[in-house]
Structure formats: C-alpha cells, structure tokens
Amino acid sequence: MNDDFNTPILIAHLFEVVKWINSVHAGKAQLTAADIEHLQKTLKIFVFDILGLVQEEGATASADNDNLDAVMQILLQLRQQAKQDKNWAQADFIRDQLQMAYHNNKNSQRGIAILGSTGNIGEQALDLLNTHAAHFTLKLLTANTQSKRLAEQALQWKAEKVYLHDKAQHKYLKRLLQGSGVEVLDTETQMYDCFQQDDLHLVLVAVVGYAGMLPTLRAIQANKDVALANKESLVVAGAIITQAMQSYSGKLIPVDSEHSAIFQCLQGEAAQGVEKLILTASGGPFFKLGTDEWQHITLAQALKHPTWNMGHKITIDSASMMNKGLEVIEAHWLFGIAPKDIEVVIHPQSLIHSMVQFIDGSVKAQLNPPDMRGPIHYAMFYPEREAVDLKRLNFSDYAEITFTQPDTKKFKTLALAYQALEQGGNMPAVLNAANEAVVAAVLREQLPFYRIARVLEEMMQRTELIAQPSLEELQETHNQIITKTNTYINQKIWI
C-alpha cells in the first residue's frame, strides 16, 4: 500500500482545492495559467492515487470505494460548475480524468445501456461486448417490437433489465424471460428511472428516428455519458439538447461514422482553430444516375447501398442524400459550426469518414474501412483507445480515392436540409417528421422514391415557423407533420 497517501488525507486536500476554486468563482482570486496547471496536476493525484489505493488494498477495497465515489461526485460537481462558468477546457479536463479513472480501474466494470438493441447498431454493439465482456456490465436493453430477439439478447448477454415499447407484447416477453432473473420493465418511466442508477455509466442511443430524442435528453439529464447513434435527436431538438449538455455532467459522444470522425479529428484542437467541417458521403446508389432516370428507380434499387450494411430507413435516406442533410444539421449542433462552414463531398470509397480544415489551411481526416463497429467501439472506450480485432486499412487495395461535389438539384433533400437549418426553430423538426412519414410510404411502395424531395418541400412550405420552440412544441410539430404528410401522400397530391 502506498504510504505517502491515504484516502481521508486526499479527500481533505480535495476540499481545500474546492475552496480555492470557489474563491476563483467569487472573484477573490485570479485563474492564471499556472493555477490551471496546478489544478490539473492536483486532480491527477486525486484520481490516480486514490485509484491506486483501492487497487492495492484488494479485500479492503470496498471501504475505500465509498471514499472514491465521494471524490468522484465532488469532481462531477466541479465539472458542472466549470460548464456553468463556460470554462470548457477545465470542464473537459476534469471529465476526461474521471473517465480514465473508471477505465484504468481493472477491478470495476462500466455499466452500459443499449437502447434499440435489436437494430443494426445495437446488434453490432452487442457483438463488441463479446470481445470486451470484462469491461462492461449490461444494465438495460430496449427494443421497439422485436420481443423474441430482445429476450434472446437478454439471455445471451445477461442483461439486468429489458424494456419493450410495444406494450401488447409485454406478457409474451415476460413468459420468454420467466425464471431468468431478467427484470422486464412495464413503463417508459421505469426505463428512465434506470438512467439514474449509479452503476450505469454509458447509454448507447441506437433508436431509429424521432423516437430517440426523448431518451437522449433523459440520459443527459441523468448525468450519463451518451453514445449517440441517433442523429434525429439533434436535428429535432438541437438547441434544447446542447443547452442540457451545459447543465449536466455527461459527455455526448457521436457514433455516426462522419461525426465520430470529426470528433476524433478535433481531439486536442482549439475550437477557434477550426475553419470548416467536411462531411463525406458515399453518394449512395444513384449519384451517377441521370435526373431523367430517377422516375424509374425501384425500391429494391434504393435499398441496395454500395458500401454500408444498414437498416432500411437509413438506407433510403442515404440513397436520397437526406441522411447527409440530417448529418449537416447534427454537425452544426455537435460542434457549434455555422451551416456555411459545413461542406459535403461525395467520396464513393467510404474510407475517409470526414475531415476538419483548420485556419492554417491544414486538414485532418479520419480513415478506416467502412464498419460501424469502429465508431461504436471508439464511443464505448472514449477517451481511451482499446485494441479490437477489426479490418485494418490497406492503401494498396485502393487504386484511387476520389471526391466530387454533390448535385443539389438532383439531390434536393440536401439543399432542403441546409434551408431548414438556416431557418432554424422548428423547421428541422418539420423536415425530419415529414421525412420519416415519406420513407415509411416509400418502404410500403405507396410513394415513388423520386417524389421524396417534392413532398418534403411541400410540408416545409405549408408549416408555420416557430422561432424558439419548447420541447412540447417540438413534440406537437412532429405529430402534426406526420399526420399532414400521410394525408398528403394518401390523397396523391404529389402526382
């Protein structure tokens, strides 16, 4: 055991630093560069030496775990205060030290919840848990309608709790899991209560569409780290969610490959050094197709993506480039970049997942073979990198890496997304809701693929702008636009 430190002394020392920080906040002290450096060194001592004590004490670790938790809670309070004071560097530093402490403690596991576990992203996240079972405990799985698959997952990966949104199947799910020890939650409120558990650290939001918005917000409000694979959360409620991020202590880690790439490129970079973001797009199956041929596009063709294996909704969005439009809106909220400084380029090889250009003209890019397990894995272990057996990039396999500008007359959905972002307010929510209804109609073969943009534009033109919508107004907007869009499609006004 380390004779130079003991937990009570470290905690007492920590309180002295808290008093000093409070004096800075009260204006009784100046926060100099030397002060910040001292704070950083002190926090490292707290986190890593207390952690070392817990590890070295072995059997008596449980007694000090309470003290460790107390220190962690104080650090969380310090980070929240730093965020309120808009001292982002200090807030991010404290948060990263906390994350590393949890990761470096080999005696502990991170609790993880996977929302939307039966979807494409959820299944891949569970696949990664097979490799990293020693690092995580599965606290919660949720699904929309796939009760049988949810039960299979819960049993295979030993989930503690499950929640199925389709209440008509609850009794069936309970029969499937009877005697297993897996708790079946009855209500959405119970699901949100799980977010408050102290042993839950990371919530992966892999729910498709608007349905992921409220769970994302509730996880943030529970001070949990959120691995966000649901772009619609920020498209619909970007202002509300970014405001919540400033008030709570969790971190928002993007899982979309493009935003994960930008997030990685920005590590260690100052925000004021960023000139523009460059989002890459595969172009989908139709970027070389002439405009006069679009009216002949079939559903089967639209569902055949050239590089990515994804769910039906996002595959249709990718084919129309609405997916990229939604990602532009998401990037604006994630990284605080003006729409005019977010560029989209078509990159069919899908090796460069996005880039950041800086004010000195240099560009950073993130590359790896197209595999969503890469950004999922990065989010699971952030801020560290953990070894994983995924395909490595071999440049000799690629004769060329090309870039072209998207044709926004052909891919009008991309232009509509920029327009909605510029208008602001509830207009991105209008676009998103209309798109969800339109894609559902395309998948039912009730609406031809080539009419997607026409219906979206019509819904935007018919909807009154709410400049600063509340959460309730955004929810109302979504429901109204879904109804209006379905009516418009059913009446075949688009013909």
C-alpha positions as CSV (number, residue, x, y, z in Angstrom):
1,M,0.0,0.0,0.0
2,N,1.2,3.5,-0.8
3,D,2.5,5.0,2.5
4,D,2.7,8.5,1.1
5,F,-1.1,8.9,0.6
6,N,-4.3,7.8,2.2
7,T,-7.8,8.4,1.1
8,P,-9.0,10.6,4.0
9,I,-6.0,12.9,3.6
10,L,-6.6,13.1,-0.2
11,I,-10.2,14.0,0.4
12,A,-9.3,16.7,2.9
13,H,-6.8,18.0,0.3
14,L,-9.5,17.9,-2.3
15,F,-11.8,20.1,-0.2
16,E,-9.0,22.7,0.1
17,V,-8.9,22.8,-3.7
18,V,-12.7,23.1,-3.8
19,K,-12.4,26.2,-1.5
20,W,-9.7,27.6,-3.7
21,I,-11.8,27.1,-6.9
22,N,-14.8,28.7,-5.1
23,S,-12.7,31.7,-4.4
24,V,-11.9,32.0,-8.1
25,H,-15.6,31.8,-8.9
26,A,-16.3,34.5,-6.3
27,G,-13.8,36.8,-7.9
28,K,-11.4,36.7,-4.9
29,A,-8.7,35.0,-6.9
30,Q,-7.3,35.1,-10.5
31,L,-7.2,32.0,-12.5
32,T,-3.8,32.1,-14.1
33,A,-2.1,29.6,-16.4
34,A,0.0,28.4,-13.5
35,D,-3.2,27.9,-11.4
36,I,-4.7,25.8,-14.2
37,E,-1.6,23.7,-14.4
38,H,-1.6,23.2,-10.6
39,L,-5.2,22.2,-10.7
40,Q,-4.6,19.6,-13.4
41,K,-1.6,18.1,-11.5
42,T,-3.7,18.0,-8.3
43,L,-6.6,16.3,-10.0
44,K,-4.3,13.7,-11.4
45,I,-3.0,13.0,-7.9
46,F,-6.5,12.6,-6.6
47,V,-7.8,10.4,-9.2
48,F,-4.9,8.1,-9.8
49,D,-3.5,7.8,-6.3
50,I,-7.0,7.1,-4.8
51,L,-7.5,4.6,-7.5
52,G,-4.1,3.0,-6.7
53,L,-5.1,2.7,-3.1
54,V,-8.3,0.9,-3.9
55,Q,-6.5,-1.5,-6.2
56,E,-3.6,-2.2,-3.8
57,E,-5.9,-2.8,-0.8
58,G,-7.6,-5.7,-2.5
59,A,-10.0,-7.2,0.0
60,T,-10.5,-4.0,1.9
61,A,-11.2,-2.0,-1.3
62,S,-14.9,-1.8,-0.5
63,A,-14.3,0.5,2.4
64,D,-12.4,2.9,0.2
65,N,-14.8,2.6,-2.7
66,D,-17.2,4.8,-0.7
67,N,-14.5,7.4,-0.4
68,L,-13.6,7.0,-4.1
69,D,-17.2,7.5,-5.0
70,A,-17.3,10.7,-2.8
71,V,-14.3,12.1,-4.6
72,M,-15.8,11.3,-8.0
73,Q,-19.0,13.1,-7.0
74,I,-17.1,16.1,-6.0
75,L,-15.2,16.1,-9.3
76,L,-18.5,15.9,-11.1
77,Q,-19.8,18.9,-9.2
78,L,-16.6,20.8,-10.1
79,R,-17.1,19.9,-13.8
80,Q,-20.7,21.1,-13.7
81,Q,-19.6,24.4,-12.1
82,A,-16.9,24.8,-14.8
83,K,-19.5,24.2,-17.5
84,Q,-21.8,26.8,-16.0
85,D,-18.9,29.2,-16.0
86,K,-18.3,28.3,-19.6
87,N,-14.7,27.2,-18.7
88,W,-14.8,24.4,-21.2
89,A,-11.1,23.5,-21.1
90,Q,-11.3,22.9,-17.3
91,A,-14.6,21.0,-17.6
92,D,-13.4,18.7,-20.3
93,F,-10.1,18.1,-18.4
94,I,-11.9,17.0,-15.2
95,R,-14.3,14.9,-17.2
96,D,-11.5,13.1,-19.0
97,Q,-9.7,12.4,-15.8
98,L,-12.9,10.8,-14.4
99,Q,-13.3,8.7,-17.5
100,M,-9.7,7.5,-17.3
101,A,-10.0,6.6,-13.7
102,Y,-13.0,4.4,-14.4
103,H,-11.3,2.8,-17.4
104,N,-8.0,2.2,-15.6
105,N,-9.7,0.6,-12.6
106,K,-9.4,-3.0,-13.6
107,N,-11.5,-4.1,-10.7
108,S,-14.5,-2.3,-11.9
109,Q,-16.8,-2.5,-15.0
110,R,-18.7,0.2,-16.7
111,G,-22.5,-0.2,-16.8
112,I,-23.9,0.2,-20.2
113,A,-27.5,0.5,-21.6
114,I,-28.3,-0.2,-25.2
115,L,-31.4,1.5,-26.5
116,G,-32.6,-0.1,-29.7
117,S,-30.6,-3.2,-29.2
118,T,-32.4,-5.3,-31.9
119,G,-31.4,-2.8,-34.7
120,N,-28.3,-2.8,-36.8
121,I,-26.2,-0.6,-34.4
122,G,-27.5,-2.4,-31.3
123,E,-26.6,-5.8,-32.7
124,Q,-23.1,-4.6,-33.6
125,A,-22.6,-3.1,-30.1
126,L,-23.5,-6.4,-28.5
127,D,-21.1,-8.1,-30.8
128,L,-18.4,-5.9,-29.4
129,L,-19.4,-6.8,-25.9
130,N,-18.4,-10.4,-26.7
131,T,-14.9,-9.1,-27.0
132,H,-14.9,-6.8,-24.1
133,A,-17.1,-8.6,-21.5
134,A,-14.6,-7.9,-18.8
135,H,-15.0,-4.1,-19.2
136,F,-18.8,-3.8,-19.2
137,T,-21.9,-5.0,-17.4
138,L,-25.2,-4.8,-19.4
139,K,-27.7,-2.9,-17.3
140,L,-30.5,-2.4,-19.8
141,L,-31.6,-3.4,-23.3
142,T,-34.6,-1.9,-25.1
143,A,-36.4,-2.6,-28.4
144,N,-39.5,-1.4,-30.2
145,T,-41.4,-4.5,-31.3
146,Q,-38.9,-7.5,-31.6
147,S,-39.8,-9.2,-28.3
148,K,-38.3,-12.6,-29.2
149,R,-35.0,-11.2,-30.3
150,L,-34.9,-8.9,-27.2
151,A,-35.3,-11.9,-25.0
152,E,-32.6,-13.8,-26.8
153,Q,-30.2,-10.9,-26.4
154,A,-31.0,-10.5,-22.7
155,L,-30.3,-14.2,-22.0
156,Q,-27.2,-14.4,-24.1
157,W,-25.6,-11.2,-22.8
158,K,-27.0,-11.4,-19.3
159,A,-28.8,-8.1,-19.2
160,E,-30.2,-7.0,-15.9
161,K,-33.3,-5.3,-17.3
162,V,-35.2,-5.0,-20.6
163,Y,-37.9,-2.7,-21.9
164,L,-40.2,-3.3,-24.9
165,H,-42.1,-0.3,-26.3
166,D,-44.8,-2.5,-27.8
167,K,-46.9,-3.0,-24.7
168,A,-49.1,-5.6,-26.5
169,Q,-46.2,-8.0,-26.3
170,H,-45.2,-7.4,-22.6
171,K,-46.9,-10.6,-21.4
172,Y,-45.2,-12.6,-24.1
173,L,-41.8,-11.1,-23.3
174,K,-42.3,-11.9,-19.6
175,R,-43.1,-15.5,-20.4
176,L,-39.9,-15.8,-22.5
177,L,-37.8,-14.5,-19.7
178,Q,-39.6,-16.1,-16.8
179,G,-37.2,-17.5,-14.2
180,S,-34.2,-16.0,-15.9
181,G,-33.6,-13.2,-13.4
182,V,-34.0,-10.6,-16.1
183,E,-36.4,-7.8,-15.0
184,V,-39.0,-6.8,-17.6
185,L,-39.9,-3.1,-17.2
186,D,-43.6,-2.2,-17.7
187,T,-43.4,1.5,-18.4
188,E,-41.2,4.1,-20.2
189,T,-40.9,5.9,-16.8
190,Q,-39.3,2.8,-15.3
191,M,-36.8,2.8,-18.2
192,Y,-35.9,6.4,-17.5
193,D,-35.6,5.6,-13.8
194,C,-32.8,3.1,-14.8
195,F,-30.8,6.1,-16.1
196,Q,-30.5,7.3,-12.5
197,Q,-28.6,4.2,-11.4
198,D,-25.1,5.0,-10.1
199,D,-23.7,1.8,-11.7
200,L,-24.9,2.9,-15.2
201,H,-22.2,5.0,-16.9
202,L,-22.9,4.9,-20.7
203,V,-26.2,5.0,-22.6
204,L,-25.9,4.0,-26.3
205,V,-28.9,5.5,-28.1
206,A,-29.3,3.4,-31.2
207,V,-33.1,4.0,-31.6
208,V,-34.1,5.0,-35.1
209,G,-35.7,8.3,-35.8
210,Y,-37.6,10.8,-33.7
211,A,-38.2,8.1,-31.0
212,G,-34.6,8.5,-29.9
213,M,-34.9,12.2,-29.0
214,L,-36.5,12.0,-25.5
215,P,-34.4,9.1,-24.3
216,T,-31.3,11.0,-25.3
217,L,-32.4,14.1,-23.4
218,R,-33.4,12.0,-20.3
219,A,-30.0,10.2,-20.3
220,I,-28.2,13.6,-20.4
221,Q,-30.4,14.9,-17.6
222,A,-29.3,11.8,-15.6
223,N,-25.6,12.9,-15.9
224,K,-24.8,9.8,-18.1
225,D,-22.4,9.7,-21.0
226,V,-24.4,9.3,-24.2
227,A,-23.1,7.4,-27.2
228,L,-25.4,8.9,-29.8
229,A,-26.2,6.9,-32.9
230,N,-29.5,8.8,-33.4
231,K,-29.0,11.9,-35.4
232,E,-32.7,12.9,-35.2
233,S,-32.2,13.8,-31.6
234,L,-30.1,16.8,-32.5
235,V,-32.0,17.5,-35.8
236,V,-35.2,17.9,-33.9
237,A,-34.1,19.4,-30.5
238,G,-30.5,20.6,-31.1
239,A,-30.9,23.8,-29.1
240,I,-32.6,22.0,-26.1
241,I,-30.0,19.1,-26.0
242,T,-27.0,21.4,-26.3
243,Q,-28.3,23.5,-23.5
244,A,-28.8,20.4,-21.4
245,M,-25.3,19.4,-22.1
246,Q,-24.1,22.6,-20.4
247,S,-26.1,21.9,-17.3
248,Y,-25.3,18.3,-16.7
249,S,-22.0,16.4,-16.3
250,G,-22.2,13.7,-19.0
251,K,-20.5,13.7,-22.4
252,L,-22.1,13.4,-25.8
253,I,-20.0,11.0,-28.0
254,P,-21.2,10.7,-31.6
255,V,-21.5,7.3,-33.2
256,D,-22.4,8.2,-36.7
257,S,-19.2,7.5,-38.7
258,E,-18.9,11.0,-40.0
259,H,-19.4,12.7,-36.7
260,S,-17.2,10.3,-34.9
261,A,-14.5,11.1,-37.5
262,I,-14.8,14.8,-36.8
263,F,-14.9,14.3,-33.1
264,Q,-11.7,12.3,-33.3
265,C,-10.0,14.9,-35.6
266,L,-10.9,17.6,-33.0
267,Q,-9.2,15.9,-30.1
268,G,-6.5,18.3,-28.8
269,E,-7.6,21.1,-31.1
270,A,-8.9,24.5,-30.0
271,A,-12.4,25.4,-31.3
272,Q,-11.2,28.8,-32.6
273,G,-8.7,27.0,-34.9
274,V,-11.5,25.3,-36.9
275,E,-12.2,26.8,-40.3
276,K,-14.7,24.3,-41.7
277,L,-16.0,20.7,-41.4
278,I,-16.1,18.4,-44.4
279,L,-18.6,15.6,-44.3
280,T,-18.0,12.8,-46.7
281,A,-20.9,10.9,-48.4
282,S,-20.7,7.7,-50.4
283,G,-23.3,9.2,-52.8
284,G,-25.4,6.1,-52.4
285,P,-26.5,4.0,-55.5
286,F,-27.7,7.0,-57.6
287,F,-25.1,9.7,-57.6
288,K,-24.1,8.8,-61.2
289,L,-27.7,8.3,-62.3
290,G,-29.1,10.9,-64.7
291,T,-32.0,13.0,-63.5
292,D,-34.3,11.8,-66.3
293,E,-33.8,8.2,-65.0
294,W,-34.9,8.9,-61.4
295,Q,-38.6,8.3,-62.0
296,H,-37.8,4.6,-62.8
297,I,-35.9,3.9,-59.5
298,T,-37.4,0.9,-57.8
299,L,-37.5,0.2,-54.0
300,A,-35.1,-2.7,-54.5
301,Q,-32.6,-0.4,-56.1
302,A,-32.9,2.2,-53.4
303,L,-32.3,-0.4,-50.7
304,K,-29.0,-1.6,-52.3
305,H,-26.3,0.5,-50.8
306,P,-22.9,0.2,-52.4
307,T,-20.8,0.3,-49.3
308,W,-22.7,0.2,-46.0
309,N,-24.9,-2.5,-44.5
310,M,-27.7,-0.6,-42.7
311,G,-31.3,-0.6,-41.7
312,H,-34.0,0.2,-44.3
313,K,-34.8,3.7,-43.1
314,I,-31.2,5.0,-43.1
315,T,-30.5,3.2,-46.4
316,I,-33.4,5.0,-48.2
317,D,-32.1,8.3,-46.5
318,S,-28.7,7.6,-47.9
319,A,-30.0,7.0,-51.4
320,S,-31.8,10.3,-51.4
321,M,-28.9,12.0,-49.5
322,M,-31.4,13.1,-46.8
323,N,-29.2,11.2,-44.5
324,K,-26.3,13.6,-45.3
325,G,-28.7,16.6,-44.9
326,L,-29.6,15.4,-41.4
327,E,-25.9,14.9,-40.6
328,V,-25.2,18.6,-41.6
329,I,-27.8,19.7,-39.0
330,E,-26.4,17.3,-36.4
331,A,-22.8,18.5,-37.1
332,H,-23.9,22.1,-36.5
333,W,-25.2,21.3,-33.0
334,L,-22.5,18.9,-32.1
335,F,-19.6,21.1,-33.0
336,G,-21.0,24.6,-33.0
337,I,-20.1,25.3,-36.6
338,A,-22.1,27.7,-38.8
339,P,-24.0,26.0,-41.7
340,K,-21.9,27.9,-44.3
341,D,-18.8,26.2,-42.8
342,I,-20.1,22.7,-43.2
343,E,-19.3,21.2,-46.6
344,V,-20.4,17.9,-48.1
345,V,-18.3,16.0,-50.6
346,I,-19.1,12.7,-52.3
347,H,-16.4,10.1,-51.6
348,P,-17.6,6.7,-53.1
349,Q,-14.8,4.6,-51.5
350,S,-16.1,5.5,-47.9
351,L,-12.6,5.3,-46.5
352,I,-12.3,8.9,-45.3
353,H,-15.3,9.3,-42.9
354,S,-15.0,13.1,-42.6
355,M,-12.4,15.9,-42.3
356,V,-11.7,19.1,-40.5
357,Q,-10.0,22.1,-42.1
358,F,-8.1,24.5,-39.8
359,I,-7.4,28.2,-40.1
360,D,-3.8,27.5,-41.1
361,G,-5.0,25.5,-44.2
362,S,-4.2,22.1,-42.8
363,V,-6.7,19.3,-42.9
364,K,-7.1,16.3,-40.6
365,A,-9.0,13.2,-41.8
366,Q,-10.1,10.0,-40.1
367,L,-9.9,6.8,-42.1
368,N,-10.7,3.2,-41.7
369,P,-12.6,0.5,-43.7
370,P,-16.4,1.0,-43.6
371,D,-17.5,-0.8,-40.5
372,M,-19.8,0.8,-37.9
373,R,-18.2,-1.3,-35.1
374,G,-15.3,1.2,-35.4
375,P,-17.1,4.3,-34.2
376,I,-19.2,2.3,-31.8
377,H,-16.1,0.9,-30.2
378,Y,-14.5,4.3,-30.0
379,A,-17.5,5.7,-28.2
380,M,-17.6,2.8,-25.7
381,F,-14.0,3.4,-24.6
382,Y,-13.6,7.1,-25.0
383,P,-11.3,8.9,-24.1
384,E,-9.0,5.9,-24.4
385,R,-8.4,3.6,-27.3
386,E,-8.7,-0.1,-26.7
387,A,-7.4,-2.9,-29.0
388,V,-10.1,-4.6,-31.2
389,D,-10.0,-7.1,-34.0
390,L,-11.4,-5.1,-36.9
391,K,-10.3,-5.0,-40.5
392,R,-7.2,-2.8,-41.0
393,L,-6.8,-0.3,-43.8
394,N,-4.5,-1.3,-46.6
395,F,-4.0,1.6,-49.0
396,S,-2.7,-0.8,-51.8
397,D,-6.2,-2.2,-52.0
398,Y,-7.5,1.1,-53.4
399,A,-6.4,2.3,-56.8
400,E,-7.9,5.7,-56.2
401,I,-9.6,7.9,-53.6
402,T,-11.9,10.4,-55.3
403,F,-14.1,13.4,-54.3
404,T,-16.8,15.2,-56.2
405,Q,-19.4,17.9,-55.3
406,P,-23.0,16.7,-54.8
407,D,-25.6,17.9,-57.3
408,T,-28.1,19.6,-55.0
409,K,-30.6,20.0,-57.9
410,K,-30.6,16.2,-58.2
411,F,-30.3,15.6,-54.5
412,K,-32.7,18.3,-53.5
413,T,-33.1,16.8,-50.0
414,L,-29.6,18.1,-49.1
415,A,-30.5,21.6,-50.1
416,L,-33.7,21.4,-48.1
417,A,-31.7,20.4,-45.0
418,Y,-29.4,23.4,-45.3
419,Q,-32.6,25.5,-45.8
420,A,-34.2,24.1,-42.7
421,L,-31.0,24.7,-40.6
422,E,-30.8,28.3,-41.8
423,Q,-34.5,28.9,-40.9
424,G,-34.0,27.3,-37.5
425,G,-36.7,27.0,-34.9
426,N,-39.0,24.1,-35.5
427,M,-38.2,23.8,-39.2
428,P,-35.6,21.0,-38.9
429,A,-38.2,19.1,-36.8
430,V,-40.7,19.6,-39.7
431,L,-38.2,18.3,-42.2
432,N,-37.4,15.3,-40.1
433,A,-41.0,14.4,-39.3
434,A,-42.0,14.7,-43.0
435,N,-39.1,12.5,-44.0
436,E,-40.0,9.8,-41.5
437,A,-43.5,9.7,-43.0
438,V,-42.2,9.8,-46.5
439,V,-39.6,7.0,-46.0
440,A,-42.3,4.8,-44.4
441,A,-44.5,5.4,-47.5
442,V,-41.6,4.6,-49.9
443,L,-41.0,1.3,-48.0
444,R,-44.7,0.5,-48.3
445,E,-44.3,1.3,-52.0
446,Q,-47.1,3.9,-51.6
447,L,-44.8,6.7,-52.8
448,P,-42.2,6.5,-55.5
449,F,-38.6,7.2,-54.5
450,Y,-38.2,10.2,-56.9
451,R,-41.0,12.1,-55.2
452,I,-39.4,12.3,-51.8
453,A,-38.0,15.8,-52.1
454,R,-41.2,17.2,-53.5
455,V,-43.3,16.1,-50.5
456,L,-40.6,17.3,-48.0
457,E,-40.5,20.8,-49.7
458,E,-44.3,21.0,-49.7
459,M,-44.5,20.2,-45.9
460,M,-41.9,22.9,-45.1
461,Q,-43.7,25.5,-47.2
462,R,-47.1,24.6,-45.5
463,T,-45.8,24.9,-41.9
464,E,-45.6,28.0,-39.8
465,L,-42.1,28.7,-38.3
466,I,-41.8,28.7,-34.5
467,A,-38.6,30.6,-33.8
468,Q,-37.8,29.2,-30.3
469,P,-39.9,26.1,-29.8
470,S,-40.3,24.4,-26.4
471,L,-39.9,20.6,-26.1
472,E,-43.7,20.3,-26.1
473,E,-44.0,22.4,-29.2
474,L,-41.4,20.3,-31.0
475,Q,-43.3,17.1,-30.0
476,E,-46.5,18.7,-31.3
477,T,-44.8,19.7,-34.5
478,H,-43.6,16.2,-35.1
479,N,-47.0,14.6,-34.5
480,Q,-48.8,17.2,-36.7
481,I,-46.4,16.9,-39.6
482,I,-46.6,13.1,-39.5
483,T,-50.4,13.3,-39.9
484,K,-50.2,16.1,-42.6
485,T,-47.6,14.2,-44.6
486,N,-49.6,10.9,-44.5
487,T,-52.7,12.8,-45.6
488,Y,-50.8,14.5,-48.4
489,I,-49.4,11.1,-49.6
490,N,-52.8,9.3,-49.3
491,Q,-54.5,12.0,-51.4
492,K,-51.9,11.6,-54.1
493,I,-51.5,15.4,-54.4
494,W,-47.8,14.7,-55.3
495,I,-48.7,13.2,-58.6
